[in-house]
Amino acid sequence: MSSAALTLDQDIWKPKYNPWLIAVVVSLAAFMEVLDTSIANVALPYIAGDLASSNDESTWVLTSYLVSNAIVLPISGWLAGTFGRKRFFMICLFLFTVSSLLCGVASSLGLLLFYRVLQGAGGGGLQPMAQAILARRLRSTESRRWWRPPLARRWADGLHSIIPGAGSFSLIFRWAC
């Protein structure tokens, strides 16, 4: 084998992981973040009843999440540049998952609001990082045409009326937010 053939073989870039597996995992995280808002919205009357609060007080469950989400969303580019895109995505995913679990075990409205703020902060970085990771990993035009970053949002929009409604009626609210 000639040395020219060796250099050509060495110069071909191959991904370390399957880009389609990365796309599924990243989109699933973005899907869960979008779905979380819908589920909590549908479960508000049950949250108010279970925590002995008024309907007006229970709306803070949505407001606290959306405000913290809106704070993290615009600075996520800077945070990704500081920590690295993958590391920031993993931090957001960990924070979102742990705070979702803590929301499920919250015993008072105050604790639930605190955990929802943490959940919103974690969820605020998931959407932009999912789009950035998908745009970077799916380099070919075929892949990008088929798997567009907002696909997770389309899935969540299609399922947001089915899953939250069924979940809030058949399950307790604690696992709905």
ROSE-4610 file (N, C-alpha, C; in Angstrom, 1 decimal, always signed):
// ROSE-4610
residu = [M/M/M/S/S/S/S/S/S/A/A/A/A/A/A/L/L/L/T/T/T/L/L/L/D/D/D/Q/Q/Q/D/D/D/I/I/I/W/W/W/K/K/K/P/P/P/K/K/K/Y/Y/Y/N/N/N/P/P/P/W/W/W/L/L/L/I/I/I/A/A/A/V/V/V/V/V/V/V/V/V/S/S/S/L/L/L/A/A/A/A/A/A/F/F/F/M/M/M/E/E/E/V/V/V/L/L/L/D/D/D/T/T/T/S/S/S/I/I/I/A/A/A/N/N/N/V/V/V/A/A/A/L/L/L/P/P/P/Y/Y/Y/I/I/I/A/A/A/G/G/G/D/D/D/L/L/L/A/A/A/S/S/S/S/S/S/N/N/N/D/D/D/E/E/E/S/S/S/T/T/T/W/W/W/V/V/V/L/L/L/T/T/T/S/S/S/Y/Y/Y/L/L/L/V/V/V/S/S/S/N/N/N/A/A/A/I/I/I/V/V/V/L/L/L/P/P/P/I/I/I/S/S/S/G/G/G/W/W/W/L/L/L/A/A/A/G/G/G/T/T/T/F/F/F/G/G/G/R/R/R/K/K/K/R/R/R/F/F/F/F/F/F/M/M/M/I/I/I/C/C/C/L/L/L/F/F/F/L/L/L/F/F/F/T/T/T/V/V/V/S/S/S/S/S/S/L/L/L/L/L/L/C/C/C/G/G/G/V/V/V/A/A/A/S/S/S/S/S/S/L/L/L/G/G/G/L/L/L/L/L/L/L/L/L/F/F/F/Y/Y/Y/R/R/R/V/V/V/L/L/L/Q/Q/Q/G/G/G/A/A/A/G/G/G/G/G/G/G/G/G/G/G/G/L/L/L/Q/Q/Q/P/P/P/M/M/M/A/A/A/Q/Q/Q/A/A/A/I/I/I/L/L/L/A/A/A/R/R/R/R/R/R/L/L/L/R/R/R/S/S/S/T/T/T/E/E/E/S/S/S/R/R/R/R/R/R/W/W/W/W/W/W/R/R/R/P/P/P/P/P/P/L/L/L/A/A/A/R/R/R/R/R/R/W/W/W/A/A/A/D/D/D/G/G/G/L/L/L/H/H/H/S/S/S/I/I/I/I/I/I/P/P/P/G/G/G/A/A/A/G/G/G/S/S/S/F/F/F/S/S/S/L/L/L/I/I/I/F/F/F/R/R/R/W/W/W/A/A/A/C/C/C]
num = [1/1/1/2/2/2/3/3/3/4/4/4/5/5/5/6/6/6/7/7/7/8/8/8/9/9/9/10/10/10/11/11/11/12/12/12/13/13/13/14/14/14/15/15/15/16/16/16/17/17/17/18/18/18/19/19/19/20/20/20/21/21/21/22/22/22/23/23/23/24/24/24/25/25/25/26/26/26/27/27/27/28/28/28/29/29/29/30/30/30/31/31/31/32/32/32/33/33/33/34/34/34/35/35/35/36/36/36/37/37/37/38/38/38/39/39/39/40/40/40/41/41/41/42/42/42/43/43/43/44/44/44/45/45/45/46/46/46/47/47/47/48/48/48/49/49/49/50/50/50/51/51/51/52/52/52/53/53/53/54/54/54/55/55/55/56/56/56/57/57/57/58/58/58/59/59/59/60/60/60/61/61/61/62/62/62/63/63/63/64/64/64/65/65/65/66/66/66/67/67/67/68/68/68/69/69/69/70/70/70/71/71/71/72/72/72/73/73/73/74/74/74/75/75/75/76/76/76/77/77/77/78/78/78/79/79/79/80/80/80/81/81/81/82/82/82/83/83/83/84/84/84/85/85/85/86/86/86/87/87/87/88/88/88/89/89/89/90/90/90/91/91/91/92/92/92/93/93/93/94/94/94/95/95/95/96/96/96/97/97/97/98/98/98/99/99/99/100/100/100/101/101/101/102/102/102/103/103/103/104/104/104/105/105/105/106/106/106/107/107/107/108/108/108/109/109/109/110/110/110/111/111/111/112/112/112/113/113/113/114/114/114/115/115/115/116/116/116/117/117/117/118/118/118/119/119/119/120/120/120/121/121/121/122/122/122/123/123/123/124/124/124/125/125/125/126/126/126/127/127/127/128/128/128/129/129/129/130/130/130/131/131/131/132/132/132/133/133/133/134/134/134/135/135/135/136/136/136/137/137/137/138/138/138/139/139/139/140/140/140/141/141/141/142/142/142/143/143/143/144/144/144/145/145/145/146/146/146/147/147/147/148/148/148/149/149/149/150/150/150/151/151/151/152/152/152/153/153/153/154/154/154/155/155/155/156/156/156/157/157/157/158/158/158/159/159/159/160/160/160/161/161/161/162/162/162/163/163/163/164/164/164/165/165/165/166/166/166/167/167/167/168/168/168/169/169/169/170/170/170/171/171/171/172/172/172/173/173/173/174/174/174/175/175/175/176/176/176/177/177/177]
x = [+0.9/+0.0/+0.9/+0.6/+1.4/+1.2/+2.1/+1.9/+0.8/+0.6/-0.5/-1.9/-2.0/-3.3/-3.5/-2.4/-2.5/-2.9/-2.4/-2.7/-4.2/-4.7/-6.1/-7.0/-6.6/-7.5/-7.4/-6.3/-6.2/-7.0/-7.1/-7.7/-9.3/-9.8/-11.3/-11.8/-12.7/-13.3/-14.5/-14.5/-15.7/-16.1/-17.5/-17.9/-17.6/-17.4/-17.1/-18.4/-19.5/-20.8/-21.7/-22.8/-23.8/-24.5/-24.5/-25.2/-26.7/-27.3/-28.7/-29.1/-28.2/-28.5/-28.4/-27.4/-27.3/-28.6/-29.0/-30.2/-31.5/-31.6/-32.8/-32.7/-31.5/-31.4/-31.6/-31.0/-31.1/-32.6/-33.2/-34.6/-35.6/-35.3/-36.1/-36.0/-34.9/-34.7/-35.5/-35.4/-36.1/-37.6/-38.0/-39.5/-40.0/-39.2/-39.7/-39.8/-38.9/-39.0/-40.2/-40.6/-41.8/-43.0/-43.0/-44.2/-44.4/-43.4/-43.5/-44.4/-44.3/-45.1/-46.6/-46.9/-48.3/-48.9/-48.1/-48.6/-48.9/-48.0/-48.3/-49.5/-49.7/-50.8/-52.2/-52.2/-53.4/-53.7/-52.6/-52.7/-52.9/-53.0/-53.1/-54.3/-55.5/-56.6/-56.2/-55.6/-55.2/-54.1/-53.2/-52.1/-52.7/-53.6/-54.3/-55.0/-55.7/-56.5/-55.6/-54.6/-53.7/-52.9/-52.5/-51.6/-52.4/-53.7/-54.6/-54.3/-54.3/-54.0/-55.1/-55.2/-56.2/-55.7/-56.6/-56.3/-55.3/-55.5/-54.5/-53.1/-53.0/-51.7/-51.1/-51.9/-51.3/-50.7/-51.2/-50.6/-49.2/-48.7/-47.3/-46.4/-47.0/-46.3/-45.8/-46.7/-46.3/-45.4/-45.8/-45.0/-43.6/-43.4/-42.0/-41.1/-41.7/-41.0/-40.6/-41.6/-41.4/-40.5/-40.5/-39.6/-38.1/-37.9/-36.5/-36.1/-37.0/-36.6/-36.3/-37.0/-36.7/-35.4/-35.0/-33.7/-32.5/-32.6/-31.5/-31.4/-32.6/-32.6/-31.7/-31.7/-30.8/-29.4/-29.0/-27.6/-27.0/-27.8/-27.4/-26.2/-26.2/-25.1/-23.8/-23.8/-22.6/-22.2/-23.2/-22.9/-22.3/-22.8/-22.3/-20.9/-20.6/-19.2/-18.3/-18.8/-17.9/-17.7/-18.7/-18.6/-18.4/-18.8/-18.8/-20.2/-20.5/-21.9/-22.4/-21.6/-22.0/-22.1/-21.2/-21.2/-22.4/-22.6/-23.8/-25.1/-25.2/-26.4/-26.6/-25.5/-25.6/-26.0/-25.4/-25.8/-27.3/-27.7/-29.2/-30.1/-29.7/-30.5/-30.5/-29.4/-29.3/-30.2/-30.0/-30.8/-32.3/-32.7/-34.1/-34.6/-33.9/-34.3/-34.5/-33.4/-33.5/-34.6/-34.7/-35.7/-37.1/-37.3/-38.6/-38.9/-37.9/-38.1/-38.5/-37.8/-38.1/-39.5/-39.9/-41.3/-42.3/-42.0/-42.9/-43.0/-42.0/-42.0/-42.3/-42.5/-42.7/-44.0/-43.8/-44.9/-45.7/-45.2/-45.9/-45.8/-46.6/-46.5/-45.2/-44.7/-43.4/-42.3/-42.2/-41.2/-41.4/-42.6/-42.9/-42.5/-42.7/-42.3/-40.8/-40.1/-38.6/-38.1/-38.6/-38.2/-38.6/-39.7/-40.1/-39.1/-38.6/-37.6/-36.3/-35.9/-34.7/-35.0/-36.2/-36.6/-36.6/-37.1/-37.1/-35.7/-34.8/-33.4/-32.8/-33.0/-32.5/-33.1/-34.4/-35.1/-34.8/-34.4/-34.0/-32.9/-31.9/-30.8/-31.0/-32.0/-32.2/-32.6/-33.5/-33.9/-32.8/-32.2/-31.1/-29.9/-29.6/-28.5/-28.9/-30.1/-30.6/-30.5/-30.9/-30.8/-29.3/-28.5/-27.1/-26.4/-26.7/-26.1/-26.5/-27.8/-28.4/-27.8/-27.7/-27.1/-25.6/-24.9/-23.5/-23.3/-24.1/-23.9/-24.4/-25.6/-26.1/-25.7/-24.5/-23.8/-24.4/-24.8/-25.2/-26.5/-26.7/-28.0/-29.1/-28.9/-30.0/-30.5/-29.5/-29.9/-30.6/-30.1/-30.7/-32.1/-32.3/-33.6/-34.7/-34.3/-35.2/-35.4/-34.3/-34.3/-34.1/-35.1/-34.9/-35.0/-34.2/-34.2/-35.6/-36.5/-37.8/-38.7/-38.2/-39.0/-39.6/-38.8/-39.2/-40.4/-40.4/-41.5/-42.7/-42.6/-43.8/-44.3/-43.5/-44.0/-44.7/-44.1/-44.8/-46.1/-46.1/-47.4/-48.5/-48.1/-49.1/-49.6/-48.7/-49.1/-49.5/-49.4/-49.6/-51.0/-52.0/-53.4/-53.7/-53.0/-53.3/-52.7/-51.4/-50.6/-51.0/-51.0/-51.3/-52.7/-53.6/-55.0/-55.2/-54.6/-54.7/-53.9/-52.8/-51.9/-52.5/-53.1/-53.6/-54.9/-55.7/-56.9/-56.6/-55.6/-55.4/-54.3/-53.4/-52.3/-52.5/-51.8/-51.7/-50.9/-51.1/-50.4/-48.9/-48.4/-47.0/-46.1/-46.6/-45.8/-46.1/-46.9/-47.3/-46.5/-45.7/-44.9/-43.4]
y = [-1.2/+0.0/+1.2/+2.2/+3.4/+4.3/+5.3/+6.2/+7.2/+7.5/+8.4/+7.8/+6.5/+5.8/+5.9/+5.8/+5.8/+7.2/+8.3/+9.6/+9.9/+9.4/+9.6/+8.9/+7.7/+6.9/+7.6/+8.2/+8.8/+10.2/+10.8/+12.1/+12.1/+10.9/+10.8/+10.8/+11.8/+11.9/+11.0/+10.3/+9.5/+9.8/+9.9/+10.3/+9.2/+9.7/+8.7/+8.0/+8.7/+8.0/+8.2/+7.4/+7.5/+8.8/+9.6/+10.9/+10.8/+9.7/+9.5/+9.2/+8.5/+8.2/+9.5/+10.4/+11.7/+12.5/+12.5/+13.2/+12.8/+11.5/+11.0/+11.4/+11.2/+11.6/+13.1/+13.9/+15.3/+15.8/+15.2/+15.6/+15.1/+14.0/+13.5/+14.4/+14.9/+15.9/+17.2/+17.7/+18.9/+18.6/+17.4/+17.1/+17.1/+16.5/+16.5/+17.9/+18.8/+20.2/+20.9/+20.7/+21.3/+20.7/+19.4/+18.7/+19.1/+19.4/+19.7/+20.9/+21.9/+23.1/+22.8/+22.0/+21.6/+20.8/+19.8/+19.0/+19.8/+20.7/+21.5/+22.4/+22.9/+23.7/+23.0/+21.8/+21.0/+20.6/+20.3/+19.8/+20.9/+22.2/+23.3/+23.1/+22.7/+22.6/+21.5/+20.4/+19.4/+19.8/+20.6/+21.1/+22.0/+22.9/+23.8/+23.0/+22.0/+21.2/+20.4/+19.8/+18.9/+19.7/+20.9/+21.7/+22.7/+22.6/+23.5/+25.0/+25.3/+26.7/+27.1/+28.4/+28.9/+28.7/+28.8/+28.7/+29.8/+31.0/+32.1/+31.8/+31.2/+30.9/+29.8/+28.8/+27.7/+28.1/+29.3/+29.7/+30.1/+30.3/+30.6/+29.4/+28.3/+27.1/+27.3/+27.8/+28.1/+29.3/+30.3/+31.6/+31.4/+30.7/+30.6/+29.8/+28.8/+28.0/+28.9/+29.6/+30.4/+31.5/+32.1/+33.3/+32.8/+31.7/+31.2/+30.6/+30.1/+29.6/+30.8/+31.9/+33.1/+33.7/+33.6/+34.2/+33.4/+32.1/+31.2/+31.2/+31.2/+31.1/+32.0/+33.3/+34.2/+34.1/+33.7/+33.6/+32.2/+31.3/+29.9/+29.8/+30.7/+30.7/+31.1/+32.1/+32.4/+31.3/+30.7/+29.6/+28.4/+28.1/+27.0/+27.3/+28.6/+28.9/+28.8/+29.1/+29.1/+27.6/+26.8/+25.5/+24.4/+24.7/+23.7/+23.3/+23.1/+22.8/+21.5/+20.5/+19.2/+19.2/+19.8/+19.9/+20.7/+21.8/+22.7/+21.9/+21.2/+20.4/+19.4/+18.7/+17.7/+18.3/+19.5/+20.1/+20.5/+21.0/+21.4/+20.2/+19.1/+17.9/+17.3/+17.3/+16.8/+17.7/+19.0/+20.0/+19.8/+19.7/+19.5/+18.2/+17.1/+15.8/+15.8/+16.2/+16.2/+17.1/+18.3/+19.2/+18.7/+17.9/+17.3/+16.3/+15.5/+14.5/+15.3/+16.3/+17.1/+17.8/+18.2/+18.7/+17.6/+16.4/+15.3/+15.0/+15.3/+15.1/+16.3/+17.4/+18.7/+18.6/+19.0/+18.9/+20.2/+21.3/+22.6/+23.4/+24.4/+25.2/+26.0/+26.4/+27.1/+26.3/+25.0/+24.1/+23.8/+23.6/+23.3/+24.5/+25.7/+26.9/+26.9/+26.7/+26.7/+25.6/+24.4/+23.4/+23.7/+24.4/+24.7/+25.8/+26.7/+27.7/+26.9/+25.9/+25.2/+24.4/+23.8/+23.1/+24.0/+25.2/+26.2/+26.6/+26.7/+27.1/+25.9/+24.7/+23.6/+23.4/+23.6/+23.5/+24.7/+25.8/+27.0/+26.7/+25.9/+25.6/+24.4/+23.6/+22.4/+22.7/+23.6/+23.9/+24.4/+25.5/+26.0/+25.1/+24.3/+23.4/+22.2/+21.8/+20.7/+21.1/+22.3/+22.8/+23.0/+23.5/+23.6/+22.3/+21.3/+20.0/+19.3/+19.4/+18.8/+19.4/+20.7/+21.4/+21.0/+20.8/+20.4/+19.0/+18.1/+16.6/+16.1/+16.7/+16.2/+17.1/+16.9/+17.8/+17.7/+16.5/+16.3/+17.0/+17.4/+18.1/+17.1/+15.8/+14.9/+14.8/+14.7/+14.6/+15.8/+17.0/+18.2/+18.4/+18.0/+18.1/+17.3/+16.1/+15.2/+15.5/+15.8/+15.9/+17.4/+18.2/+19.6/+19.8/+20.7/+20.9/+21.1/+21.8/+22.0/+20.8/+19.7/+18.5/+18.1/+18.2/+17.8/+18.7/+20.0/+20.8/+20.4/+20.0/+19.5/+18.2/+17.3/+16.1/+16.5/+17.5/+17.9/+18.6/+19.4/+20.1/+19.1/+18.0/+17.0/+16.2/+16.0/+15.1/+15.9/+17.2/+17.9/+17.9/+17.6/+17.6/+16.2/+15.2/+13.8/+13.4/+13.5/+13.0/+13.8/+15.2/+15.8/+15.6/+15.5/+15.3/+13.9/+12.9/+11.6/+11.4/+12.0/+11.9/+12.6/+13.8/+14.5/+13.9/+13.2/+12.5/+11.2/+10.4/+9.1/+9.0/+10.0/+10.0/+11.2/+11.2/+12.3/+13.4/+14.7/+15.8/+15.7/+15.1/+15.2/+14.7/+13.8/+13.2/+13.9/+15.0/+15.7/+16.9/+17.3/+18.5/+18.3]
z = [+0.0/+0.0/+0.0/-0.8/-0.9/+0.3/+0.5/+1.5/+1.2/-0.1/-0.4/+0.0/-0.2/+0.2/+1.8/+2.5/+4.0/+4.4/+3.8/+4.2/+3.9/+2.7/+2.4/+3.4/+3.8/+4.7/+6.1/+6.5/+7.8/+7.8/+6.7/+6.6/+6.6/+6.4/+6.4/+7.8/+8.0/+9.3/+9.5/+10.6/+10.9/+12.3/+12.5/+13.8/+14.8/+16.1/+17.1/+17.5/+17.5/+17.8/+16.7/+16.6/+15.6/+15.7/+14.6/+14.7/+14.9/+14.4/+14.5/+16.0/+16.7/+18.1/+18.9/+18.6/+19.2/+18.9/+17.7/+17.3/+18.1/+18.3/+19.1/+20.5/+21.1/+22.6/+22.8/+22.0/+22.1/+21.9/+20.9/+20.6/+21.7/+22.3/+23.3/+24.6/+24.8/+25.9/+25.6/+24.4/+24.0/+24.1/+23.6/+23.7/+25.1/+26.0/+27.4/+28.0/+27.6/+28.1/+27.6/+26.4/+25.8/+26.4/+26.6/+27.1/+28.6/+29.3/+30.7/+30.9/+30.1/+30.2/+30.0/+29.0/+28.8/+29.9/+30.4/+31.5/+32.7/+33.1/+34.3/+34.1/+32.9/+32.6/+32.8/+32.3/+32.5/+33.9/+34.7/+36.0/+37.1/+36.7/+37.7/+38.6/+38.2/+39.2/+40.3/+39.8/+40.7/+41.7/+41.2/+42.0/+43.1/+42.7/+43.7/+44.8/+44.3/+45.3/+46.2/+45.7/+46.5/+47.5/+47.1/+48.0/+48.8/+48.7/+49.5/+49.2/+47.9/+47.5/+46.5/+46.3/+45.3/+43.9/+42.9/+41.5/+41.1/+41.7/+41.4/+41.9/+43.1/+43.7/+42.8/+42.4/+41.6/+40.2/+39.7/+38.4/+38.5/+39.8/+40.0/+39.6/+39.6/+39.1/+37.7/+36.8/+35.4/+35.3/+36.0/+35.9/+36.4/+37.5/+38.0/+37.0/+36.4/+35.4/+34.1/+33.6/+32.4/+32.6/+33.8/+34.1/+34.1/+34.9/+34.9/+33.6/+32.8/+31.5/+30.6/+30.7/+29.9/+30.3/+31.5/+31.9/+31.3/+31.4/+30.9/+29.4/+28.7/+27.3/+26.5/+26.8/+26.0/+26.3/+27.5/+27.9/+27.7/+27.1/+26.9/+25.9/+24.9/+24.0/+24.7/+25.6/+26.3/+27.3/+27.9/+28.8/+28.1/+26.9/+26.1/+25.6/+25.3/+25.0/+26.2/+27.3/+28.5/+29.0/+29.1/+29.6/+28.5/+27.3/+26.2/+26.0/+24.7/+24.3/+24.9/+24.9/+25.4/+26.9/+27.6/+29.0/+29.5/+28.9/+29.2/+29.0/+27.9/+27.7/+28.8/+29.1/+30.2/+31.5/+31.8/+33.1/+33.1/+32.0/+31.9/+32.0/+31.3/+31.4/+32.8/+33.5/+34.9/+35.8/+35.7/+36.5/+36.2/+35.0/+34.6/+35.2/+35.1/+35.5/+37.0/+37.7/+39.2/+39.7/+39.2/+39.7/+39.3/+38.2/+37.9/+39.0/+39.4/+40.5/+41.8/+42.1/+43.3/+43.3/+42.1/+42.0/+42.3/+42.0/+42.3/+43.8/+44.5/+46.0/+46.8/+46.2/+46.9/+47.8/+49.0/+50.0/+50.2/+49.6/+49.8/+48.5/+48.4/+47.2/+47.1/+48.2/+48.2/+47.6/+48.1/+47.6/+46.1/+45.7/+44.3/+43.5/+43.9/+43.1/+43.0/+44.1/+44.1/+43.1/+43.2/+42.3/+40.8/+40.6/+39.2/+38.7/+39.5/+39.1/+38.6/+39.4/+39.0/+37.7/+37.6/+36.4/+35.2/+35.3/+34.2/+33.8/+34.8/+34.5/+33.7/+34.1/+33.4/+32.0/+31.9/+30.6/+29.7/+30.2/+29.4/+28.4/+28.8/+28.0/+27.1/+27.3/+26.5/+25.1/+24.8/+23.5/+22.6/+23.0/+22.1/+21.9/+23.0/+22.8/+22.0/+22.0/+21.2/+19.7/+19.4/+18.0/+17.6/+18.5/+18.1/+17.9/+18.8/+18.7/+17.4/+17.1/+15.9/+14.6/+14.6/+13.5/+13.3/+14.4/+14.3/+13.9/+14.5/+14.3/+13.0/+12.5/+11.3/+10.2/+9.7/+8.7/+7.3/+6.9/+5.5/+5.3/+4.0/+3.7/+3.8/+3.5/+3.6/+5.0/+5.9/+7.4/+7.8/+7.5/+7.9/+7.3/+6.1/+5.5/+6.2/+6.6/+7.3/+8.8/+9.5/+10.9/+11.2/+11.2/+11.5/+13.0/+13.6/+15.0/+15.7/+15.0/+15.7/+15.7/+15.2/+15.1/+16.5/+17.5/+18.9/+19.3/+18.9/+19.2/+18.5/+17.2/+16.5/+17.1/+17.6/+18.3/+19.6/+20.3/+21.6/+21.3/+20.3/+19.9/+19.5/+18.9/+18.5/+19.7/+20.6/+21.8/+23.0/+23.0/+24.2/+24.7/+23.8/+24.3/+24.8/+24.4/+24.7/+26.1/+26.1/+27.3/+28.6/+28.6/+29.9/+30.4/+29.5/+29.9/+30.5/+29.8/+30.3/+31.6/+31.7/+32.9/+34.1/+33.9/+35.1/+35.6/+34.8/+35.3/+35.9/+35.4/+35.9/+36.9/+36.9/+37.9/+38.8/+39.9/+40.8/+40.1/+40.5/+39.8/+40.0/+41.1/+41.4/+40.3/+39.5/+38.4/+37.1/+37.2/+36.0/+35.7/+36.7/+36.4/+36.7]
